[in-house]
């Protein structure tokens, strides 16, 4: 009875969100088309020193054989997720502001055979809590101190400080200095001090002891961007990351140094490019580390009414016969190109969201079916750089290097300025890198509704 009541409550909530979204969208469109006057009270800016905002993200997800084994307990799984965020910006002076954001993302597993309980992640935490000072010391310097989101370059190595909770949060506990040397040159210096325990600095409401990483992480980042033209430039960076106090079997201890550069721009009116490379050295879990990664992309724009684009790319993250010597993704362990592969499948021979020991070639096509509807189809072919020392065990073959093929399709409908619908589907066909125990086709379907106010 309790389970039925919970399911009924969730279904009712979903229906309400859908109805509200349609009503809000209809009202907004009517106002835009009729030129109606703005509301007398501005909820986003109630005073000249306060700015408010928020969003809701509802997801319904189904996945099957997410670890390539249709005999595994709970291989067939359905779940609902509702992420709610609200934020405030308090203007202290023209140059100083305090930013606060609170988030919750309860999850309900409809099929919970492999889950300890149906409800999970039902806590609320502060994922932005920082003071921002612009024009510090009468310089072109911005200082951001506290909990904040950080993405550098295209986010290949610095984008997510909390990988284990998926897309719920991505924050860093950091001190960041952004210095604009001139109109074309921007420098970033960042000190990071992240802990796996969510309660280390700011205890969550209804704390559920959800770890955010496999170990504590601290380090320093220096990043410089030099614009060389419109939509063109060069990035250079140095990343130092120190891992300690590992709290899971796949945690790490050690010091990792990454030096990298990225160049991007246009070849002509139709072709754009981006190329990035990063050698890496140090030590990890008592072993010497020498690794290399590169990320490259070409984009062709047809310049037609449907905004057709083709994407071609190659990503390489070095491997070894020892997983401790794989290229380390640093602070960008997230599902950038596949929800299905970069999660559980990735975890078969490494850590989730790390996607190392890999060659990835891809070709993608994107088009706009209408002004508000876009369609994107992706094809990825994946190889292992090295067959690991665990070959023949843990689901891996003894000498295969072909990981498999991933096909993905995404349909987006931007209903209004505030509302967006997304429908995604992924299929992974495993190759001979995996043994007969893990050779079942994996699939994922996901619907997302996003409402921003």
N, C-alpha and C positions, 0 to 999 in steps of 0.2 A: 504493500500500500504506500509506504513512504517513497519507494522508488518511483511509483506511478505519479505521486504528487509532485515529486521533483521534476520528472519529465514534463508534466503538465505545466509547471511553473516556467520551465525553460521555453517550451513551445509558445506559451502565452507571451513571454518576453520577446521572443523572435518576431511574432506577429505584430506586437506593439511597435517594435523598432521599425519594421517595414512600413506600417501604416503612417507612423510619424514622419518617416523619411519622405514618403510620397506626398503627404500633406505639406510638409515644409517646402519640398521642391516645387509643388504646384503654386503655393503662395508666393515663393520667390520669383518664379517665372512670370506670374501675373503682375507683380510689382515692377519687374524690369520692363515688361512689354507695355504696361499702361503708364509708366512714368510716375507711379504713386510716390507721395512724399515719404521721406525716411521716418522711421519711428522717432517719437519725441525723446525717448530714453535709449541711450546707446549702451547695451549690456556689455559690449566688449571694452568700452572706455567710459565707465561710470564717473570717473573723475580725471583730472589732467595728470594725476600721478599714479594711476592704476590702469593696467591693461589685463583683461581676462580672456581666456580661451579654453577650448577643450575638444576632444574628439571621442568617438565610439568606433570600435572595429569589431564586427561580429564575423566569426568564421565557423563554417561547417566543413569538416575534413573527413575523408575516408581514405585509408591506405591498406594495401594488401601485399603481403610478402615483403615487408619493408627491410627484412634481413635475408631475403632471397631463399626463404625456407618455408614452404607451405605446411610443414608439419610442426613448426614451432608454436608454442603456446601463445595465443593472442596475436597470431600473424594477421588476422583480419580485424581491423580496428576502425571505430567511428568515434568522433569526438566533436564537441562544441566548445568554442572559446569566445569570450567577450572581454575585450580590452577597453577599459574606460580610463581616460586621462583628463585631468583638468589642470590648468596652469595660470599663474599670475606673474605679472611683471610690475614691480614697485619702483617707480622713478623717485630716487632720492634727490638727485640734482640733474642738471642737463647731461652730465657725463657719468653719473653713477646710478646703477640700478641693481635691484635684487630680484633674482628669478627663482621661482618655486614651481615644481610640478609633482603631482601625486598620481600614482597609477595603480590599477589593479587589473588582473586578467584571470579570473576563475575559469577553470576548464572542467568539463563534464565528459567523462568517457562512457559512451553508450555501450560499447563492447569493451569490457574491462578485464578480460581473462588474464592479461599479463600486467595489469596495473594493480597496485596495492589497494586502491579505493576509487570509487567513481568520481568524487570531487577532488580536485587538486589545484594548487596555486591560488587558493582562495584567501589571499592576504592582500594588503595594500601597502605600498612603500613609496618613499620619496625618491624619485629618480632624477630630479634636477633641484639643486640647492646651491646657488652660487651668487657671488657678488661680481659684477662687471664694471670695470672702470675704463672709460675711454679718455684719450688725450692725457694719459697719466704723465705726471712730471712735465707737463707742457710739451710733450713729444707726440709723434704719431704712433703712440703705443697704447694697445688695449690689453688689460689684464683681466683674466677670468679665473677666480679662485673658488674651488668647491666642486660639487658634483655637476657634471656637464656632459653633453654629447660632443664628440669630436670625430670629424672625418677629414682626412688629409689626402690630397690628390684625388684619384678616382676611388679611394677607399680600399685599395687592394691589400694593404698591410696595416692600416689604422682606420678602424670604423666601429668596432664593437668591443667594449671592455667586459661584457658579461655574457659569454657564449652559451653557458649551460641552460639558461632559461629561454632560449630561442629568441624570438622577436619581441618578447615582452619588454625588455629593457636593453639598452646598449651603452649605458653611461660609463664615464671614467670619474674617479675621484682624483682631481688633478689641479695643478697650478699652471696656467697657460699664459704666455706672453706673445702677443701678435704685434710685430713691428713693421710698419710700412716705410721701407727705406726710401722709396720714391714711388712715382705713379705706377711703375711697372714691376716693382720688386717687393715681395712680402716675405717676412721671416717669422717662423714659429719656433718657440722653445717651450717644451712641455715637460713637466715632472708628473709622473703617474704613481699613485699609491693605492692599488686595488686589493681588496681582500675577498676571499671566497665567501665568507660569512656575510649575509645581507645585514646582520645586526651589528656589525663592527662599529660603524659610525652612527647610523640612524636606524633604530630598531623598527621593523615593519609593524603595522597594525595587524593583529591576529597572526603573529609570526609563525611561519610553518617550517623554518629552518631549511630554506631552499638555497643550496649552494649555487654560486654564480660562475665559478670556475673550479678546476681541479686542484688549484694551488693559489697561494698568495702571489701577487705580481706587483713589482715596482720597476721604475725605469725612467729613462729620459729620451726625448725625441727632439731632434733639430731638423726642421723642414724649411726649405727655401723655394719660392716660386718666382720665376722671371718670365713675364709676358714678352713674347717676341712678335706679336701681331694680334689681329682679331681672332679669337678662338685658337690661339697658338701660344706655346710656351714651353718652358723647361722646369722640371722639378728636380731637386736634389735633396737627399735626406740621410740622416744617421739615426738608427734606433738601437737603444740599449735596453735590454729586458732582463730582469733578475727574477727567477722563479724560486719560491721556497715554501715550506710548510704545506706540502702536498697532502690533500685529504682524501684522495681516491687512488685506486690502483693505477690509473692512467695519468696521475699527476706527475709533475716534473720538478727537478731542482737543478739550478745551474744559471749560467750567464750567457746570453746570446747577443751578438752584435750583427747588425744588418746595415749595409751601405747600399744605397740605391739611387737610381736616376730615371726620370721619365721625360720623354719628349713627345709632344702632341701638336697637331695643327692640321692644315689643309694642303693637299697636293694640287688641287684645282677646285673648281666650283662644285664638283660632284663628289670628290673623294676626300675623306678625312682619315687620319691615322693617329694611333697612339702606340708607343713602344716603351716598355719599362723592364729594367733588369735589376737584380739585387743579389750580390754575393753575401754569404752569411758565414760567420765563424763563432767559436766559443766552445762551451762545454755544456752537456746536458746529461743528468743522471750519471755523472762520473765518467762520461765518455766524450772524447773530442768530437767537435762538430765542424764540418766543412760542407756547406751546401750552397745551392744556387737556385734562383727562380727568375722567370721572365713572363711577362704578360703583354700580348700584342693584339692589336685590332685594326682592321680596315673597315670603313663604312662607306657604302655607295648610296647616294641620294638621287632618286630619279627626278626630283623637282617637279612632280606631277600633282594633280589635284588630290590624289589619295595619299600623298606623302609617303610613297613607297620607299623603303630602305632595305638594303642588304648588309648584313654584318658577317665578317669573316675574321676568325681569330685563332690564336694558338697560345695556350698557357702551359708552362712547364714548371713543376716543383720537384726538385731532385729527391731521389729515394736512396735506399741502401739496403743491404741485407739485414740491417738492424733498424727498427722503427725509431729508436732514440736518435738516429742520425738523419732522419728526414728533414727536409726544409720546414722550418717553423713559421706558421702563418702570423705569428705575433698577435696583434690586437685586431684581427680581421677574420676571426673564425665565425662565419655566418653563412647562411644559405643565399649566396649571391646569384647563382645560376640554376640551382635545383634544390627544391625542398626535400625531394625524395632521396636523392643521392648523397647530398652533403650532410645528411643527418645519420640515420641508422646504417645505411650501406657503407658510408664513410667509416663508421665505427667498427666494421668487421676487422679491418687490419690497422686501425689507428684510433685516433680520437675523433669524436663527432665534430663536424664543421671544420676539420683541418685540411682535408683533401690534398694531402701531400703524396710524394712518390707517384707522380702522375704526369702524363702528357694528355692534354685536352685540345682537340681540334673541333671547331664548330662553325656552322653556317646558319644564320638566322634571317628571317624575313619579317618585316613589319609593315603594316598598311593601315590606313584609316578608311573603314567602310562608310563612315559618315563623319560629320563634324564632331560627334560625341562618342563614336564607337571605334575602337582600334582592335586589331587582331595581330598577334605575333606568334610565329612558329619557329621553334628552335630545334636544331639537330646537333648532338654532341657525340663524338667518338672518343673513347677513353682507353689509355694504355697505362700500365704500371711502368715506372722507370726501372725498377728492380723487382725480381721475385724475392720475397722476404725469407728470412731464416725460418719462419713458421710455415713454409710451404709444405703442403700435405696435411696440415692440421688447422684447426680453427676455421674451416671452410675455405682455405686457400689451396690451390693446386701446387704441385711440386715445381713446375717449370713454365707455366703459362704467364703471359704478360698482357693479354688483351682483356681489359676490364669489362668492356661492353659498350652498348649504345644507349643514349638517352634521348627521347623525343618529348618535347614539351609544347603545349599550346596555351596561350593566354588571351582571353577576350575581356576587354574593359569597356564599360559604359559609364561615361561621365555625365550623370543625370542632371546635375546642376553644379554650381560653384561649391556646394557643401557636400554633395552625395556622389559616391562612386561605387559601382558594382564591378566585381571581378570574378571570372570563372576560369579555373586553371586545371589542366590535366597533364599528368606525366606518366611515362612508361619507360622502364629500364629493362633492357635485355642483356643479361650477364654473359660474359665471355669466358675463355678458358683460364683466366686468372683465378677463378673460383672453382672448387671441386664439386663433385656430384651432390654433396649435401647442401650446397647453396647455388643452385642453378635455376631457380624458379623466377619467372618474370614478375617484376614488382610494378605496382601501379598506385597512383595517387590522384584524387580529385578534391578540389577545394573551391568553396564559394566564399567570397569576402564582401562584406558591406562596410563602407567607411562613411561616417558622417562627421563633419567638422563644423564647429560653431565658433 
